[in-house]
Amino acid sequence: MLVTRTRAVPLHEQIRRVIEGQIASGQLPPGARLPTEHEYAKEFGVSLAPVRQALLALAGSGRLVRVKGRGTFVREAKLEEPITLLASFTESLRARGLDVRIRLLDQIVTRADRPIAQALDLRTAARVVRLRRLAIVAGEPAAVLDAFLPADRFGALARVAGFDDGRSLYRTLESEFGTRLGRAESMIEVIRCADERCDLLDVAVGEPALVVQSTTHDTDGAPIEVSWVTYRADRFRFTIKSEPPC
């Protein structure tokens, strides 16, 4: 489709439709880097303003991602994450052949606030191990993983190496602490990103995010972990499998 000033459709809308058509046809496949704004302006014979407006509209609708210093790319397809509460996040994604890297942000003993203490059946300000990690999928920040565990039982976890290499927390609890996982209870919530997680996930303040809060118990029923996994809403969708009762 040609971009022309003689049509009733605004220039930025014409450009948006051209690029969207190229994405739909596969001419611009997922992950492809788009031409620069100047290259598009020259190609379409227009100023930068309608090109920028078209790209911003496509980024706002989730079709494109603009990476500072690198350029504009076609958004990869959303990652499908099954609701499997006792599975390792990194192992689940890597099992599907995805390039997953983990950046360790925090691994310390700290004090529990009231929500953490209540979930772990502790007194407020009791000592807990905090493990915070950033999951990077295909070179793009995808999820922030915050986990809190009772320090009286798992204090040595603050000194265990390897979490920045994608070490599994659950496998570590089993192999290093002899803890067998029992049940988990989770709640999924859509929030508006409004804290440091915005910077970590490279999303604007106010953008939606998906948060899964979980409390995990051992086989004796004792709470051993409370966690919050904050997912980029534009990168994930969840699947839930149900079967009829026997």
Protein Blocks (a to p, Z undefined) as FASTA:
>chain_A
ZZdfkbmbdfklmmmmmmmmmmmnomagghiacddfklmmmmnopafklmmmmmmmmmmn
opaccdehkaccdddddddddddfkbcfklmmmmnopacddddfbdcdddddfklmmmno
paehiacddddddddeehiafbdcdddddfklmmmmmmpghjlnopafklmmmmmnopac
fbdcddddddddfbfklmmnopaehiacdddddddddfkopafbdcdddddfklgccddd
ddddZZ
